[in-house]
Amino acid sequence: EGIPTTLGRGGSDYSAALIGAAIGAREIWIYTDVDGIMTADPKVVPEGRSLAELSYREVAELAYFGAKVVHPKTVFPAIERGIPLLIKNTFNPAFSGTRIVPRTTPGNPIVKAITSIGPLTLVTVEGAGMLGVPEITARVFDTLAREGINVLLISQASSQQSICFVVQQKDAERVRRALEEEFARERRQGDISQIERQNGVAIVAAVGEGMRGTPGVAGRLFSALGREGINVIAIAQGSSERNISLVVSERDRASAVRAIHKEFIR
């Protein structure tokens, strides 16, 4: 509409990707202040190292769960045209950086990187009246959509008697009030026994295309956390098998990232 605007975080990267896609570039180079995308935040894992290669899907998962090198939208124009992205360091231009491609080379590590985001709030809706009533879940997320709430992770018990999800802490009280209003009748009848929130949680995500079809990954991951005495509050894994996401206490966040990194990235 001809109105000047500021694109915000990642705007310059996104602009580069759009221009590269428009002119049919062979590659899109993005310069930042680190040596590409790391296996973990070096402030949390000092021995973390730069990754030589990631797929579009892997980098999108990492960016969504807290990795700050590339904005998630940056990869979309490149995906549409199949254009590789190269993440380079402005202050170390000789370093090869991280190449982001449609498909990675076979034989890559099972877990490539670990990222995290927090502090967040876990909201749980629970009640015996939820069993076998699919519209309860639909109403939960319809309510969140009306409130404009972004949900970062969802997990549901196989018994169907509870569902939990993670939101930003700043949205937690608004979410609770909206759900209490939506389910006031069910609360009075006892069909829903509680709508509770737990502040001070974090999401830790292990990402890698190599997890797909590889048995024992989840077992190793939970064993690594167990050895460090870290309690897992909730778990989510998509059918793509390229991401295992865990909810832990914010105070355990850094320890969880270090434990998973030590287990999978040598």
N, C-alpha and C positions, 0 to 999 in steps of 0.2 A: 504493500500500500504506500510505499515511498516514505515510511516513517523510520528515521534512524533509530537503531537499538544497540544494546550491548548484549553479546551472546553469552557472557558469563563463563564459568569454569569450562575449560575444554573448547572454547569457542574458536580459538586459532587453529587447533588440531582439526576440528570439524570443518572449518573453512578450507583448510588444505586438502582434506579428503574430498570435499565437494568439487573443488577446482580440479584436482587430479582426475576424478571420475569424469568430469565434463570434457577435459581435453584428451582423455584416453591415455593417461600416463602409464608407463611400464611399471613404475614404483612410486610410492608416496613416502617421502622421508620426513619424519617428525623429530625435531631436536628438543631435548629436555635437559635437566641438570643431573641426570644419573645415567649409568651405563646400561640403558635398556630396562627391561622388566626383570625384577629380581625374583628368586625363589621364595623370598619372604621379606618383609620390611627389615632392612638392615639395622634399624634402631631396636628391633625386637630380637632378631637373629643376626648377630654380627658376622657369622660365617656364611650368610646368604650370598648367593652369587647370581650373576646375570644369566638369563636364559638365551640360548642361541636362536631358538625357534618356538613359536606358539601358533596354534591354529586360530582362526577367527573366533570359533566357539569358545576356546579356552580363554582367550583374552577378554571376551565379553563376560564370562563367568567371573573372572578375577576383578574386572572393573566394577561389576555390580556389587560385589561384596567387599569393596573398600580399597582395592589397589588404585593408586592415584596417578599413575603414569599416563594412562590413556583414558579418555572419557568414553563410556559405552557407545555413544552415538558416532564416535569417530570411525568405527569399523563398518557402519552400515553402508555408506557410499562405496567403500572398497569391496564389500561383499557382493554388491549388485554387479560390479564390473570384474570381479575376480582379480583385483589389483593388490599385490603384496604391499605391506607397510613395513617400514624400517624405522625402529626407534633408536635414535643416536644421542650421544652426550655432547652438548655444545662445548663443554670444557675438556673433552677427551675425544676429539673427532676421529682419531686413529682407531679407536675401539670399534669392533664390529657391530655391537649393539644387539638388538633383538629383532628378528624378522618374523612378521605375522603373515601367515599364508593360509590359503583355503584348506589344505590338508598337510599335516606334519609328516615327517619322514618316519617310516616304520622302525620300531625298536627303541623309541624314546622312553624315558622313565615312566613308571606307572603313575606316580604323583609328581607333577612338575612344580607346583607352587602352592603355598598356603597363604591365605589372606584372612582378614578379620574386620569386623565393624562393630562399634559399640561406643558408649553404653546405650542400650536399647531397653524396651519393655516387652515382656511376654504376657499376652492376654489369653486366659483360658475360659472357655465356656463349657460347662459340665452339667450333666443331669441325666437321670435314667429315662426321662421322657424324650431324649434325643434318639434313642435306639430305633432304627428303622424308619426314621422320619426325615427324609432327604431335604424337605423344605427348610428345616432349621439351619442347615449349613448355608443354603442359598440365601436365607434372610440375613444371616450374619454378614456375608460379604456384600449383599445389596446395601446393607446399612453402612458398611465401611465405604462403599463407592459413593453413596450420597454425601458422606462427610468429606470426601476427597482424600481419604487416608491411603497411603502407600503401604502395602503389606510386604515385608521383606522375606518372610519364611512362613510356611504353613505345615502343621503336623496334626494328624488325626489318629486317635486310638482305633484299633481294629474292632473293638467292641461298639464303636460309634457313639459311645456315651460321653466323649469329650473331644473338643477340637481346640488347638492352641495356635497362635500366630504371633509374629513379632512385628512391632511397629516402633517408630521413633518415640523416645521418651516424652518429647514435647506434645505428642498427640495422644498419649495414654489416657489421660483423664477424660478427654473429649470422646474417645472410643468407648470407655466404660459407661459414661452417661448415655450415649446414643444406644448402646446395646441394652442397658437397663430399661430405657424407654421402649425400645422395640419389643422386648420380651417381658414386659410387665405382667401380662396375663399368665405366661408360662411360669414366671417366678412365683406368683401367688398360688398357682396350682401345684407347685413343687416339681413340675416337669424339668425345669432347669434349676439346679440346686445352688449354683454359684457362677458369678461372672467376676473373675479376679484378675488382678494385674500383678506382675512381679517386675519391679524396676531393677536396674543394675545387672542386666544380662548382656551377652555379646554373642554374635554369630562368628564361628570359625569355619572356614570352607577349605577343603582340600580339592584341588582341581587338576585334572589330567586326562587326556584322551586314552591313555594306557590303562585306566581303570576298567574300561569297557570290556566285559567278558573275562576279566582276570579274577579268579576266585581268591578269597582270603584277604582282600584289601580292607574291608570293614573290620575284620577280626584283628588285623595288625594295628589298625588305627585305634580301636578301642582298648587294645592291650597296652599301647603306648601311653594313652591317657590314664589308664588304670594304674600303671606303674608310678605315675606322678601324683596319684590320689586326686585326680580331677573328675568331678561329677558331671555327667552329661544330662542336661535337663530335657532336651528334645532333639530329634533327629529328622532330617529330610534328605531324600535322595531321589532325583528324577530318573525316569526310565532311560535317559541318555547315558547314565552311569559315568558321566565325566565330572561330577561334582558330588561330594558328600558334605553336607552342611550340618553343623552341630550348634546347639545353644548351650552355653556354659555361663557361669557367673563372670561378670566383668573382671573380678579380681583374679580369675584363673585364665583370662584371655591370653596373655603373653606366654604363660607356661604351657598352655595347650598348643599354641603355634610352634613353640620350640620343641615340644615333645613329638609332634607329627613330623616336623622338618627333620629331626634327628632320626626318626624311624625310616623315612622314605628317601631322603635326599642325602647322599653320601658325599 
